Amino acid sequence: QAQLVETGGGLVQPGGSLKIYCEASGITLRFYTMAWYRQAPGKQRELVASITNGGTTNYADSVRGRFTISRDNAKNTLALQMNSLKPEDTAVYHCNAHYVFADRDYWGKGTLVTVSS
């Protein structure tokens, strides 16, 4: 049974930094493109960043230069380092695993990041 569990969310002041994590179980991470999505209150879920098994990354324009996505296949983990946080970054951040050989996705339940003074 595949499971993705996000941790590390919390309250941070504008301009601050936070790193969130996703621990995967039940899947072999190297067969998956991994990504972070977020959903703010009243808004649709949006892609924040993604990373292929080969390390190719992609970022939303709104976070490029501030956020860094990384993965550790040996530890079955995904991370998102978030710097220079803004109030508009406030959202529930979800981990996503997309199987590269078929149309199959797994999602975590999310971790809440709140940027506020």
Buried (B, 14 or more C-beta within 10 A) or exposed (E): EBEBBBBBBEEBEEEEEBEBBBBBEEBEBEBBBBBBBBBBEEEEBEBBBBBBBEEEBBBBEEBEEBBBBBBEBEEBBBBBEBBEBEEEBBBBBBBBBBBEEEEEEBBBEBBEBBBEE
